[in-house]
Every structure is written in structure tokens, then in C-alpha cells.
Amino acid sequence: MEVIKKGTDDVLVSLVFNNAGFITTGMFADVEVERHMANYECNATCAVRITHHFLNKLLDSGSKGLIAFTSSPAGLIPNPFAVLYGSTKAFLTEFAVSLAPEVRYAGVDVCVVHPSPVGHRQRLTQEVLAQAI
């Protein structure tokens, strides 16, 4: 978070897109707790930290803005074998819809999107990274 703060200290950021996230699959008990906690931090708590920082900058400056969250339909249904993914996406949805009325008065909009599953290049990226190491 300190890197983000330092890198944007002299910039008024009025559009914040909380889009970071990843999925850990497997039986919950079989996955190392450190992996679960990294998943939780990336998918949920980092959005709280980032939102808190930039929201306060917006409110202090009196500027209007938008804070957006990428959630998932997975947050609305059970997700066996990906327990943290659905749980963190449910958190993001609840966080966004609860925050929105708190800041509407200040001209800060909050929205959350729930895109359907999308194709991505995660496997290709992992292969490239593995070759680089």
C-alpha cells in the first residue's frame, strides 16, 4: 500500500477500479492456509485498503469520483473446491453496495460488476513466468 500511496501522492485519483483477484482451487483443508490468506488479502482486504485511501483523498478534496469493484456471480452461489473465491467475491459485493449510500452525498459513485466467466491467459502467464525463473 505504501508504494501506491507514494506513487499517487501528488495525483488526484478520481477513478478507482478494484479489479485484482485470483482463484485457489482444491479441497479447503488440503490447501496451505498461507495460500488461502494470500487469496483473501488479494481478493478482499486490499480493496478495503485501496478504497479507504482514495475515498479519503476524494472526500478531503471535495472532488467527485467513482470507485468500482469487480466481483463475480460466484459470490452468489456455493463454490466447493474454490471456497475463498466465492466468499471474497460475496464480500466485495456487500462492501460496495453498503458503501455506496454512505458517499453518494459527496458525489462519489460506487459500483460493483459481476461479469460472467471470462477466458484468460493465466496458464500461459504461469508458463512464461516458470521459464523466466
Secondary structure, DSSP 8 states (H G I E B T S, - for coil): -HHHHHHTTTS---EEEE-------S-GGGS-HHHHHHHHIIIIIHHHHHHHHHHHHHHHHT--EEEEEE--GGGGS--TT-HHHHHHHHHHHHHHHHHHHHHGGGTEEEEEE--------HHHHHHHHHHH-
